[in-house]
């Protein structure tokens, strides 16, 4: 009797959901890295400043 390889077995729903879960976690790790670097929030103290810079424009002062 020939032993069946794992590649010859049909894909089950459980295997599909495990693969989807692993891909989701990897995607969230990449997204978290993107958000941390995009908003420059490495130090905790600068979170408020980073949010303020992104959503509120600085008032331009013109000196004449």
PDB file of N, CA, C, O and CB in Angstrom:
ATOM      1  N   UNK A   1       0.833  -1.175   0.000  1.00  0.00           N
ATOM      2  CA  UNK A   1       0.000   0.000   0.000  1.00  0.00           C
ATOM      3  C   UNK A   1       0.884   1.248   0.000  1.00  0.00           C
ATOM      4  O   UNK A   1       1.816   1.360   0.796  1.00  0.00           O
ATOM      5  CB  UNK A   1      -0.951  -0.007   1.211  1.00  0.00           C
ATOM      6  N   UNK A   2       0.583   2.169  -0.890  1.00  0.00           N
ATOM      7  CA  UNK A   2       1.373   3.388  -1.034  1.00  0.00           C
ATOM      8  C   UNK A   2       0.941   4.421   0.004  1.00  0.00           C
ATOM      9  O   UNK A   2      -0.249   4.681   0.181  1.00  0.00           O
ATOM     10  CB  UNK A   2       1.231   3.963  -2.459  1.00  0.00           C
ATOM     11  N   UNK A   3       1.938   5.009   0.693  1.00  0.00           N
ATOM     12  CA  UNK A   3       1.631   6.036   1.688  1.00  0.00           C
ATOM     13  C   UNK A   3       1.300   7.350   0.978  1.00  0.00           C
ATOM     14  O   UNK A   3       1.973   7.735   0.022  1.00  0.00           O
ATOM     15  CB  UNK A   3       2.823   6.227   2.675  1.00  0.00           C
ATOM     16  N   UNK A   4       0.271   8.025   1.448  1.00  0.00           N
ATOM     17  CA  UNK A   4      -0.182   9.255   0.830  1.00  0.00           C
ATOM     18  C   UNK A   4       0.646  10.442   1.358  1.00  0.00           C
ATOM     19  O   UNK A   4       0.879  10.565   2.560  1.00  0.00           O
ATOM     20  CB  UNK A   4      -1.694   9.472   1.100  1.00  0.00           C
ATOM     21  N   UNK A   5       1.080  11.304   0.438  1.00  0.00           N
ATOM     22  CA  UNK A   5       1.816  12.496   0.841  1.00  0.00           C
ATOM     23  C   UNK A   5       0.844  13.552   1.346  1.00  0.00           C
ATOM     24  O   UNK A   5      -0.344  13.521   1.025  1.00  0.00           O
ATOM     25  CB  UNK A   5       2.657  13.046  -0.331  1.00  0.00           C
ATOM     26  N   UNK A   6       1.364  14.499   2.148  1.00  0.00           N
ATOM     27  CA  UNK A   6       0.486  15.548   2.670  1.00  0.00           C
ATOM     28  C   UNK A   6      -0.001  16.472   1.557  1.00  0.00           C
ATOM     29  O   UNK A   6      -1.046  17.108   1.692  1.00  0.00           O
ATOM     30  CB  UNK A   6       1.212  16.361   3.744  1.00  0.00           C
ATOM     31  N   UNK A   7       0.753  16.552   0.455  1.00  0.00           N
ATOM     32  CA  UNK A   7       0.341  17.419  -0.653  1.00  0.00           C
ATOM     33  C   UNK A   7      -0.791  16.811  -1.468  1.00  0.00           C
ATOM     34  O   UNK A   7      -1.462  17.513  -2.224  1.00  0.00           O
ATOM     35  CB  UNK A   7       1.523  17.707  -1.561  1.00  0.00           C
ATOM     36  N   UNK A   8      -1.000  15.522  -1.319  1.00  0.00           N
ATOM     37  CA  UNK A   8      -2.052  14.852  -2.077  1.00  0.00           C
ATOM     38  C   UNK A   8      -3.387  14.837  -1.340  1.00  0.00           C
ATOM     39  O   UNK A   8      -4.414  14.473  -1.914  1.00  0.00           O
ATOM     40  CB  UNK A   8      -1.634  13.437  -2.394  1.00  0.00           C
ATOM     41  N   UNK A   9      -3.373  15.234  -0.067  1.00  0.00           N
ATOM     42  CA  UNK A   9      -4.608  15.225   0.710  1.00  0.00           C
ATOM     43  C   UNK A   9      -5.428  16.470   0.384  1.00  0.00           C
ATOM     44  O   UNK A   9      -4.859  17.515   0.069  1.00  0.00           O
ATOM     45  CB  UNK A   9      -4.304  15.152   2.227  1.00  0.00           C
ATOM     46  N   UNK A  10      -6.735  16.377   0.453  1.00  0.00           N
ATOM     47  CA  UNK A  10      -7.568  17.560   0.186  1.00  0.00           C
ATOM     48  C   UNK A  10      -7.455  18.576   1.321  1.00  0.00           C
ATOM     49  O   UNK A  10      -7.168  18.223   2.464  1.00  0.00           O
ATOM     50  CB  UNK A  10      -9.043  17.150  -0.009  1.00  0.00           C
ATOM     51  N   UNK A  11      -7.685  19.830   0.985  1.00  0.00           N
ATOM     52  CA  UNK A  11      -7.630  20.899   1.979  1.00  0.00           C
ATOM     53  C   UNK A  11      -8.930  20.876   2.775  1.00  0.00           C
ATOM     54  O   UNK A  11     -10.016  20.799   2.200  1.00  0.00           O
ATOM     55  CB  UNK A  11      -7.405  22.297   1.305  1.00  0.00           C
ATOM     56  N   UNK A  12      -8.815  20.943   4.093  1.00  0.00           N
ATOM     57  CA  UNK A  12      -9.994  20.954   4.955  1.00  0.00           C
ATOM     58  C   UNK A  12     -10.284  22.382   5.400  1.00  0.00           C
ATOM     59  O   UNK A  12      -9.443  23.272   5.266  1.00  0.00           O
ATOM     60  CB  UNK A  12      -9.792  20.028   6.184  1.00  0.00           C
ATOM     61  N   UNK A  13     -11.489  22.587   5.932  1.00  0.00           N
ATOM     62  CA  UNK A  13     -11.851  23.916   6.417  1.00  0.00           C
ATOM     63  C   UNK A  13     -10.972  24.320   7.593  1.00  0.00           C
ATOM     64  O   UNK A  13     -10.613  25.490   7.723  1.00  0.00           O
ATOM     65  CB  UNK A  13     -13.328  23.956   6.822  1.00  0.00           C
ATOM     66  N   UNK A  14     -10.625  23.373   8.445  1.00  0.00           N
ATOM     67  CA  UNK A  14      -9.762  23.677   9.588  1.00  0.00           C
ATOM     68  C   UNK A  14      -8.395  24.165   9.136  1.00  0.00           C
ATOM     69  O   UNK A  14      -7.858  25.126   9.687  1.00  0.00           O
ATOM     70  CB  UNK A  14      -9.606  22.449  10.479  1.00  0.00           C
ATOM     71  N   UNK A  15      -7.838  23.504   8.140  1.00  0.00           N
ATOM     72  CA  UNK A  15      -6.551  23.926   7.604  1.00  0.00           C
ATOM     73  C   UNK A  15      -6.629  25.287   6.938  1.00  0.00           C
ATOM     74  O   UNK A  15      -5.707  26.096   7.042  1.00  0.00           O
ATOM     75  CB  UNK A  15      -6.039  22.906   6.620  1.00  0.00           C
ATOM     76  N   UNK A  16      -7.731  25.532   6.258  1.00  0.00           N
ATOM     77  CA  UNK A  16      -7.932  26.832   5.606  1.00  0.00           C
ATOM     78  C   UNK A  16      -8.002  27.952   6.644  1.00  0.00           C
ATOM     79  O   UNK A  16      -7.388  29.004   6.468  1.00  0.00           O
ATOM     80  CB  UNK A  16      -9.220  26.816   4.754  1.00  0.00           C
ATOM     81  N   UNK A  17      -8.759  27.721   7.735  1.00  0.00           N
ATOM     82  CA  UNK A  17      -8.891  28.746   8.772  1.00  0.00           C
ATOM     83  C   UNK A  17      -7.572  28.970   9.515  1.00  0.00           C
ATOM     84  O   UNK A  17      -7.281  30.097   9.916  1.00  0.00           O
ATOM     85  CB  UNK A  17      -9.986  28.353   9.764  1.00  0.00           C
ATOM     86  N   UNK A  18      -6.779  27.927   9.704  1.00  0.00           N
ATOM     87  CA  UNK A  18      -5.467  28.098  10.327  1.00  0.00           C
ATOM     88  C   UNK A  18      -4.567  28.956   9.442  1.00  0.00           C
ATOM     89  O   UNK A  18      -3.880  29.850   9.935  1.00  0.00           O
ATOM     90  CB  UNK A  18      -4.809  26.728  10.593  1.00  0.00           C
ATOM     91  N   UNK A  19      -4.570  28.688   8.151  1.00  0.00           N
ATOM     92  CA  UNK A  19      -3.768  29.478   7.217  1.00  0.00           C
ATOM     93  C   UNK A  19      -4.242  30.933   7.196  1.00  0.00           C
ATOM     94  O   UNK A  19      -3.426  31.855   7.192  1.00  0.00           O
ATOM     95  CB  UNK A  19      -3.840  28.872   5.801  1.00  0.00           C
ATOM     96  N   UNK A  20      -5.549  31.131   7.184  1.00  0.00           N
ATOM     97  CA  UNK A  20      -6.089  32.494   7.194  1.00  0.00           C
ATOM     98  C   UNK A  20      -5.711  33.216   8.483  1.00  0.00           C
ATOM     99  O   UNK A  20      -5.404  34.408   8.451  1.00  0.00           O
ATOM    100  CB  UNK A  20      -7.619  32.470   7.031  1.00  0.00           C
ATOM    101  N   UNK A  21      -5.727  32.522   9.605  1.00  0.00           N
ATOM    102  CA  UNK A  21      -5.347  33.119  10.883  1.00  0.00           C
ATOM    103  C   UNK A  21      -3.887  33.520  10.920  1.00  0.00           C
ATOM    104  O   UNK A  21      -3.548  34.599  11.407  1.00  0.00           O
ATOM    105  CB  UNK A  21      -5.633  32.161  12.008  1.00  0.00           C
ATOM    106  N   UNK A  22      -3.026  32.667  10.413  1.00  0.00           N
ATOM    107  CA  UNK A  22      -1.594  32.977  10.379  1.00  0.00           C
ATOM    108  C   UNK A  22      -1.339  34.179   9.468  1.00  0.00           C
ATOM    109  O   UNK A  22      -0.562  35.067   9.820  1.00  0.00           O
ATOM    110  CB  UNK A  22      -0.777  31.748   9.896  1.00  0.00           C
ATOM    111  N   UNK A  23      -1.975  34.212   8.320  1.00  0.00           N
ATOM    112  CA  UNK A  23      -1.811  35.352   7.404  1.00  0.00           C
ATOM    113  C   UNK A  23      -2.333  36.633   8.027  1.00  0.00           C
ATOM    114  O   UNK A  23      -1.736  37.693   7.838  1.00  0.00           O
ATOM    115  CB  UNK A  23      -2.533  35.088   6.078  1.00  0.00           C
ATOM    116  N   UNK A  24      -3.435  36.561   8.765  1.00  0.00           N
ATOM    117  CA  UNK A  24      -3.998  37.734   9.432  1.00  0.00           C
ATOM    118  C   UNK A  24      -3.039  38.280  10.483  1.00  0.00           C
ATOM    119  O   UNK A  24      -2.828  39.490  10.565  1.00  0.00           O
ATOM    120  CB  UNK A  24      -5.343  37.387  10.077  1.00  0.00           C
ATOM    121  N   UNK A  25      -2.460  37.394  11.284  1.00  0.00           N
ATOM    122  CA  UNK A  25      -1.531  37.831  12.329  1.00  0.00           C
ATOM    123  C   UNK A  25      -0.295  38.476  11.715  1.00  0.00           C
ATOM    124  O   UNK A  25       0.168  39.508  12.200  1.00  0.00           O
ATOM    125  CB  UNK A  25      -1.123  36.646  13.221  1.00  0.00           C
ATOM    126  N   UNK A  26       0.242  37.885  10.662  1.00  0.00           N
ATOM    127  CA  UNK A  26       1.410  38.461   9.995  1.00  0.00           C
ATOM    128  C   UNK A  26       1.069  39.825   9.409  1.00  0.00           C
ATOM    129  O   UNK A  26       1.871  40.756   9.493  1.00  0.00           O
ATOM    130  CB  UNK A  26       1.925  37.519   8.889  1.00  0.00           C
ATOM    131  N   UNK A  27      -0.109  39.949   8.821  1.00  0.00           N
ATOM    132  CA  UNK A  27      -0.544  41.231   8.276  1.00  0.00           C
ATOM    133  C   UNK A  27      -0.696  42.296   9.350  1.00  0.00           C
ATOM    134  O   UNK A  27      -0.332  43.452   9.131  1.00  0.00           O
ATOM    135  CB  UNK A  27      -1.849  41.063   7.543  1.00  0.00           C
ATOM    136  N   UNK A  28      -1.230  41.920  10.512  1.00  0.00           N
ATOM    137  CA  UNK A  28      -1.379  42.878  11.603  1.00  0.00           C
ATOM    138  C   UNK A  28      -0.020  43.311  12.151  1.00  0.00           C
ATOM    139  O   UNK A  28       0.142  44.463  12.553  1.00  0.00           O
ATOM    140  CB  UNK A  28      -2.230  42.277  12.723  1.00  0.00           C
ATOM    141  N   UNK A  29       0.943  42.417  12.174  1.00  0.00           N
ATOM    142  CA  UNK A  29       2.291  42.784  12.622  1.00  0.00           C
ATOM    143  C   UNK A  29       2.921  43.788  11.660  1.00  0.00           C
ATOM    144  O   UNK A  29       3.574  44.739  12.090  1.00  0.00           O
ATOM    145  CB  UNK A  29       3.185  41.529  12.744  1.00  0.00           C
ATOM    146  N   UNK A  30       2.727  43.579  10.379  1.00  0.00           N
ATOM    147  CA  UNK A  30       3.249  44.512   9.380  1.00  0.00           C
ATOM    148  C   UNK A  30       2.534  45.856   9.497  1.00  0.00           C
ATOM    149  O   UNK A  30       3.171  46.906   9.409  1.00  0.00           O
ATOM    150  CB  UNK A  30       3.084  43.934   7.952  1.00  0.00           C
ATOM    151  N   UNK A  31       1.212  45.828   9.696  1.00  0.00           N
ATOM    152  CA  UNK A  31       0.451  47.073   9.830  1.00  0.00           C
ATOM    153  C   UNK A  31       0.859  47.836  11.093  1.00  0.00           C
ATOM    154  O   UNK A  31       0.953  49.063  11.069  1.00  0.00           O
ATOM    155  CB  UNK A  31      -1.058  46.776   9.858  1.00  0.00           C
ATOM    156  N   UNK A  32       1.099  47.123  12.187  1.00  0.00           N
ATOM    157  CA  UNK A  32       1.524  47.785  13.420  1.00  0.00           C
ATOM    158  C   UNK A  32       2.873  48.465  13.224  1.00  0.00           C
ATOM    159  O   UNK A  32       3.077  49.591  13.678  1.00  0.00           O
ATOM    160  CB  UNK A  32       1.599  46.777  14.578  1.00  0.00           C
ATOM    161  N   UNK A  33       3.784  47.789  12.556  1.00  0.00           N
ATOM    162  CA  UNK A  33       5.089  48.395  12.277  1.00  0.00           C
ATOM    163  C   UNK A  33       4.917  49.641  11.413  1.00  0.00           C
ATOM    164  O   UNK A  33       5.575  50.654  11.650  1.00  0.00           O
ATOM    165  CB  UNK A  33       6.026  47.381  11.577  1.00  0.00           C
ATOM    166  N   UNK A  34       4.041  49.575  10.416  1.00  0.00           N
ATOM    167  CA  UNK A  34       3.790  50.731   9.550  1.00  0.00           C
ATOM    168  C   UNK A  34       3.253  51.907  10.355  1.00  0.00           C
ATOM    169  O   UNK A  34       3.731  53.031  10.209  1.00  0.00           O
ATOM    170  CB  UNK A  34       2.803  50.364   8.433  1.00  0.00           C
ATOM    171  N   UNK A  35       2.253  51.650  11.211  1.00  0.00           N
ATOM    172  CA  UNK A  35       1.662  52.739  11.990  1.00  0.00           C
ATOM    173  C   UNK A  35       2.665  53.345  12.956  1.00  0.00           C
ATOM    174  O   UNK A  35       2.683  54.562  13.145  1.00  0.00           O
ATOM    175  CB  UNK A  35       0.447  52.242  12.755  1.00  0.00           C
ATOM    176  N   UNK A  36       3.495  52.519  13.568  1.00  0.00           N
ATOM    177  CA  UNK A  36       4.487  53.049  14.505  1.00  0.00           C
ATOM    178  C   UNK A  36       5.484  53.936  13.779  1.00  0.00           C
ATOM    179  O   UNK A  36       5.843  55.003  14.276  1.00  0.00           O
ATOM    180  CB  UNK A  36       5.219  51.906  15.225  1.00  0.00           C
ATOM    181  N   UNK A  37       5.931  53.507  12.614  1.00  0.00           N
ATOM    182  CA  UNK A  37       6.907  54.312  11.885  1.00  0.00           C
ATOM    183  C   UNK A  37       6.267  55.501  11.178  1.00  0.00           C
ATOM    184  O   UNK A  37       6.901  56.550  11.056  1.00  0.00           O
ATOM    185  CB  UNK A  37       7.635  53.452  10.876  1.00  0.00           C
ATOM    186  N   UNK A  38       5.032  55.368  10.711  1.00  0.00           N
ATOM    187  CA  UNK A  38       4.387  56.455   9.990  1.00  0.00           C
ATOM    188  C   UNK A  38       4.057  57.623  10.912  1.00  0.00           C
ATOM    189  O   UNK A  38       4.190  58.784  10.525  1.00  0.00           O
ATOM    190  CB  UNK A  38       3.123  55.956   9.312  1.00  0.00           C
ATOM    191  N   UNK A  39       3.628  57.312  12.133  1.00  0.00           N
ATOM    192  CA  UNK A  39       3.258  58.373  13.048  1.00  0.00           C
ATOM    193  C   UNK A  39       4.394  58.745  13.987  1.00  0.00           C
ATOM    194  O   UNK A  39       4.232  59.634  14.823  1.00  0.00           O
ATOM    195  CB  UNK A  39       2.053  57.967  13.841  1.00  0.00           C
ATOM    196  N   UNK A  40       5.529  58.089  13.868  1.00  0.00           N
ATOM    197  CA  UNK A  40       6.719  58.416  14.649  1.00  0.00           C
ATOM    198  C   UNK A  40       6.389  58.456  16.141  1.00  0.00           C
ATOM    199  O   UNK A  40       6.627  59.464  16.806  1.00  0.00           O
ATOM    200  CB  UNK A  40       7.307  59.764  14.196  1.00  0.00           C
ATOM    201  N   UNK A  41       5.847  57.371  16.658  1.00  0.00           N
ATOM    202  CA  UNK A  41       5.453  57.333  18.061  1.00  0.00           C
ATOM    203  C   UNK A  41       6.338  56.379  18.852  1.00  0.00           C
ATOM    204  O   UNK A  41       5.844  55.663  19.723  1.00  0.00           O
ATOM    205  CB  UNK A  41       3.989  56.922  18.192  1.00  0.00           C
ATOM    206  N   UNK A  42       7.615  56.357  18.570  1.00  0.00           N
ATOM    207  CA  UNK A  42       8.511  55.486  19.325  1.00  0.00           C
ATOM    208  C   UNK A  42       8.539  55.855  20.805  1.00  0.00           C
ATOM    209  O   UNK A  42       8.282  54.990  21.642  1.00  0.00           O
ATOM    210  CB  UNK A  42       9.919  55.552  18.747  1.00  0.00           C
ATOM    211  N   UNK A  43       8.840  57.101  21.161  1.00  0.00           N
ATOM    212  CA  UNK A  43       8.746  57.440  22.582  1.00  0.00           C
ATOM    213  C   UNK A  43       7.292  57.728  22.967  1.00  0.00           C
ATOM    214  O   UNK A  43       6.547  58.336  22.199  1.00  0.00           O
ATOM    215  CB  UNK A  43       9.641  58.660  22.910  1.00  0.00           C
ATOM    216  N   UNK A  44       6.908  57.291  24.142  1.00  0.00           N
ATOM    217  CA  UNK A  44       5.531  57.465  24.594  1.00  0.00           C
ATOM    218  C   UNK A  44       5.184  58.950  24.727  1.00  0.00           C
ATOM    219  O   UNK A  44       4.041  59.333  24.476  1.00  0.00           O
ATOM    220  CB  UNK A  44       5.314  56.745  25.935  1.00  0.00           C
ATOM    221  N   UNK A  45       6.127  59.778  25.108  1.00  0.00           N
ATOM    222  CA  UNK A  45       5.856  61.201  25.317  1.00  0.00           C
ATOM    223  C   UNK A  45       5.456  61.907  24.033  1.00  0.00           C
ATOM    224  O   UNK A  45       4.746  62.912  24.079  1.00  0.00           O
ATOM    225  CB  UNK A  45       7.069  61.879  25.910  1.00  0.00           C
ATOM    226  N   UNK A  46       5.896  61.403  22.895  1.00  0.00           N
ATOM    227  CA  UNK A  46       5.641  62.119  21.646  1.00  0.00           C
ATOM    228  C   UNK A  46       4.327  61.708  20.964  1.00  0.00           C
ATOM    229  O   UNK A  46       4.036  62.180  19.865  1.00  0.00           O
ATOM    230  CB  UNK A  46       6.791  61.893  20.696  1.00  0.00           C
ATOM    231  N   UNK A  47       3.542  60.847  21.590  1.00  0.00           N
ATOM    232  CA  UNK A  47       2.283  60.425  20.976  1.00  0.00           C
ATOM    233  C   UNK A  47       1.352  61.626  20.791  1.00  0.00           C
ATOM    234  O   UNK A  47       0.777  61.819  19.719  1.00  0.00           O
ATOM    235  CB  UNK A  47       1.595  59.339  21.839  1.00  0.00           C
ATOM    236  N   UNK A  48       1.212  62.429  21.848  1.00  0.00           N
ATOM    237  CA  UNK A  48       0.340  63.595  21.758  1.00  0.00           C
ATOM    238  C   UNK A  48       0.854  64.567  20.700  1.00  0.00           C
ATOM    239  O   UNK A  48       0.067  65.117  19.930  1.00  0.00           O
ATOM    240  CB  UNK A  48       0.235  64.298  23.121  1.00  0.00           C
ATOM    241  N   UNK A  49       2.164  64.781  20.657  1.00  0.00           N
ATOM    242  CA  UNK A  49       2.734  65.686  19.660  1.00  0.00           C
ATOM    243  C   UNK A  49       2.552  65.148  18.243  1.00  0.00           C
ATOM    244  O   UNK A  49       2.276  65.914  17.320  1.00  0.00           O
ATOM    245  CB  UNK A  49       4.216  65.913  19.942  1.00  0.00           C
ATOM    246  N   UNK A  50       2.704  63.845  18.067  1.00  0.00           N
ATOM    247  CA  UNK A  50       2.554  63.247  16.740  1.00  0.00           C
ATOM    248  C   UNK A  50       1.115  63.392  16.247  1.00  0.00           C
ATOM    249  O   UNK A  50       0.886  63.715  15.081  1.00  0.00           O
ATOM    250  CB  UNK A  50       2.963  61.761  16.768  1.00  0.00           C
ATOM    251  N   UNK A  51       0.158  63.156  17.120  1.00  0.00           N
ATOM    252  CA  UNK A  51      -1.248  63.304  16.737  1.00  0.00           C
ATOM    253  C   UNK A  51      -1.546  64.765  16.425  1.00  0.00           C
ATOM    254  O   UNK A  51      -2.251  65.072  15.463  1.00  0.00           O
ATOM    255  CB  UNK A  51      -2.184  62.787  17.859  1.00  0.00           C
ATOM    256  N   UNK A  52      -1.009  65.654  17.238  1.00  0.00           N
ATOM    257  CA  UNK A  52      -1.245  67.079  17.018  1.00  0.00           C
ATOM    258  C   UNK A  52      -0.659  67.528  15.669  1.00  0.00           C
ATOM    259  O   UNK A  52      -1.293  68.299  14.949  1.00  0.00           O
ATOM    260  CB  UNK A  52      -0.633  67.907  18.171  1.00  0.00           C
ATOM    261  N   UNK A  53       0.528  67.058  15.331  1.00  0.00           N
ATOM    262  CA  UNK A  53       1.149  67.427  14.051  1.00  0.00           C
ATOM    263  C   UNK A  53       0.367  66.883  12.874  1.00  0.00           C
ATOM    264  O   UNK A  53       0.306  67.537  11.834  1.00  0.00           O
ATOM    265  CB  UNK A  53       2.582  66.922  13.989  1.00  0.00           C
ATOM    266  N   UNK A  54      -0.230  65.716  12.998  1.00  0.00           N
ATOM    267  CA  UNK A  54      -0.942  65.101  11.869  1.00  0.00           C
ATOM    268  C   UNK A  54      -2.281  65.767  11.585  1.00  0.00           C
ATOM    269  O   UNK A  54      -2.670  65.899  10.425  1.00  0.00           O
ATOM    270  CB  UNK A  54      -1.163  63.630  12.138  1.00  0.00           C
ATOM    271  N   UNK A  55      -2.993  66.188  12.630  1.00  0.00           N
ATOM    272  CA  UNK A  55      -4.372  66.617  12.447  1.00  0.00           C
ATOM    273  C   UNK A  55      -4.601  68.117  12.591  1.00  0.00           C
ATOM    274  O   UNK A  55      -5.643  68.617  12.167  1.00  0.00           O
ATOM    275  CB  UNK A  55      -5.227  65.909  13.413  1.00  0.00           C
ATOM    276  N   UNK A  56      -3.677  68.830  13.166  1.00  0.00           N
ATOM    277  CA  UNK A  56      -3.829  70.276  13.302  1.00  0.00           C
ATOM    278  C   UNK A  56      -2.645  70.972  12.661  1.00  0.00           C
ATOM    279  O   UNK A  56      -1.488  70.655  12.938  1.00  0.00           O
ATOM    280  CB  UNK A  56      -3.960  70.683  14.785  1.00  0.00           C
ATOM    281  N   UNK A  57      -2.958  71.922  11.802  1.00  0.00           N
ATOM    282  CA  UNK A  57      -1.894  72.671  11.145  1.00  0.00           C
ATOM    283  C   UNK A  57      -1.348  73.716  12.105  1.00  0.00           C
ATOM    284  O   UNK A  57      -2.071  74.264  12.937  1.00  0.00           O
ATOM    285  CB  UNK A  57      -2.404  73.336   9.843  1.00  0.00           C
ATOM    286  N   UNK A  58      -0.078  73.974  11.972  1.00  0.00           N
ATOM    287  CA  UNK A  58       0.520  75.026  12.775  1.00  0.00           C
ATOM    288  C   UNK A  58       0.081  76.371  12.205  1.00  0.00           C
ATOM    289  O   UNK A  58      -0.055  76.536  10.992  1.00  0.00           O
ATOM    290  CB  UNK A  58       2.076  74.904  12.801  1.00  0.00           C
ATOM    291  N   UNK A  59      -0.134  77.312  13.091  1.00  0.00           N
ATOM    292  CA  UNK A  59      -0.491  78.643  12.637  1.00  0.00           C
ATOM    293  C   UNK A  59       0.748  79.300  12.068  1.00  0.00           C
ATOM    294  O   UNK A  59       1.781  79.402  12.730  1.00  0.00           O
ATOM    295  CB  UNK A  59      -1.098  79.490  13.784  1.00  0.00           C
ATOM    296  N   UNK A  60       0.625  79.741  10.831  1.00  0.00           N
ATOM    297  CA  UNK A  60       1.766  80.361  10.182  1.00  0.00           C
ATOM    298  C   UNK A  60       1.898  81.800  10.660  1.00  0.00           C
ATOM    299  O   UNK A  60       0.935  82.566  10.654  1.00  0.00           O
ATOM    300  CB  UNK A  60       1.625  80.302   8.648  1.00  0.00           C
ATOM    301  N   UNK A  61       3.088  82.141  11.065  1.00  0.00           N
ATOM    302  CA  UNK A  61       3.342  83.513  11.495  1.00  0.00           C
ATOM    303  C   UNK A  61       4.262  84.147  10.475  1.00  0.00           C
ATOM    304  O   UNK A  61       5.310  83.599  10.130  1.00  0.00           O
ATOM    305  CB  UNK A  61       3.964  83.568  12.932  1.00  0.00           C
ATOM    306  N   UNK A  62       3.860  85.290  10.007  1.00  0.00           N
ATOM    307  CA  UNK A  62       4.698  86.005   9.044  1.00  0.00           C
ATOM    308  C   UNK A  62       5.245  87.249   9.722  1.00  0.00           C
ATOM    309  O   UNK A  62       4.505  88.095  10.224  1.00  0.00           O
ATOM    310  CB  UNK A  62       3.897  86.377   7.751  1.00  0.00           C
ATOM    311  N   UNK A  63       6.535  87.325   9.715  1.00  0.00           N
ATOM    312  CA  UNK A  63       7.180  88.484  10.316  1.00  0.00           C
ATOM    313  C   UNK A  63       7.572  89.444   9.197  1.00  0.00           C
ATOM    314  O   UNK A  63       8.254  89.064   8.245  1.00  0.00           O
ATOM    315  CB  UNK A  63       8.426  88.065  11.166  1.00  0.00           C
ATOM    316  N   UNK A  64       7.139  90.673   9.325  1.00  0.00           N
ATOM    317  CA  UNK A  64       7.446  91.652   8.301  1.00  0.00           C
ATOM    318  C   UNK A  64       8.301  92.747   8.864  1.00  0.00           C
ATOM    319  O   UNK A  64       8.668  93.676   8.145  1.00  0.00           O
ATOM    320  CB  UNK A  64       6.182  92.228   7.708  1.00  0.00           C
TER     321      UNK A  64
END
